Amino acid sequence: MGTGYYFPEENTEIQVRRGQTTGSWKDVGTFEGESTENYMEMWVDHGQNPENASYSYVLLPETSAEETENYAQAPKVTILENSSEVQAVRHETLKITGVNFWQEQGGSIDGITSNKAASVMLQETEQGTVKVSVSDPTMKNKGNIQLTLEEEIADCIQLDENVTCEKTENGAVLTFAMAGTNGAASMAELQLVPPVILRSRKIRKNQVHRKFRKLICW
């Protein structure tokens, strides 16, 4: 077992180096002194002065080479957007969507709109609810983050003290008061409107024949 890497973008060229690397613990703010260890380094060479260059990968811990190859044939993570404004992914099996809105004015993706920079996670549950988590990792927002969801909502069933919920015609608007959260996530859980299942009434053959004969007589 090891760690697998899956690169969703086609024709991604990876540079690999294995060797000794020396670094200072002080750089990461933990201890004093230097440490030298053997590491494998991987990177994408974007060339000189790249513009709008990007990369993406899926980390697969405790995965064998065969399991990594199988995952590449049927990946479970979909990249919704990967830009300087919004980065968003969805795990199809777990029904989890994660979004980073990088811009001060927020952004919109896949029916999720934020009016401010924020980290957002949504998870659909087997009970027909959606759990929403919003945080401000920068810890600079002392006001509110307003999150608009374009999803039919039946009820707002559980909210943190600093969260309010307003149902709308097209979904719901959640307002998260960020003052004092210090980067921690604030939570809400909403009950979704169950999907409508249309069932057709079976018609027996003799009913069809009777209706057909009646039509001929007319």
Buried (B, 14 or more C-beta within 10 A) or exposed (E): EEEBBBBBEEEEEEEEEEEEEEEEEEEEEEEEEEEEEEEEEEEBEEEEEEEEEEEBBBEBEEBEEEEBEEBBEEEEBEBBBBEEBBBBBBBEEEEBBBBBBBEEEBBBBBEBBBBBBBBBBBBBEEEEBBBBBBBBEEEEBEEBBBBBBBBBBBBBEBBBEBBBBEBEEEBBBBBBBBEEBEEBBBBBBBBBEEEEEEEEEEEEEEEEEEEEEEEEEE
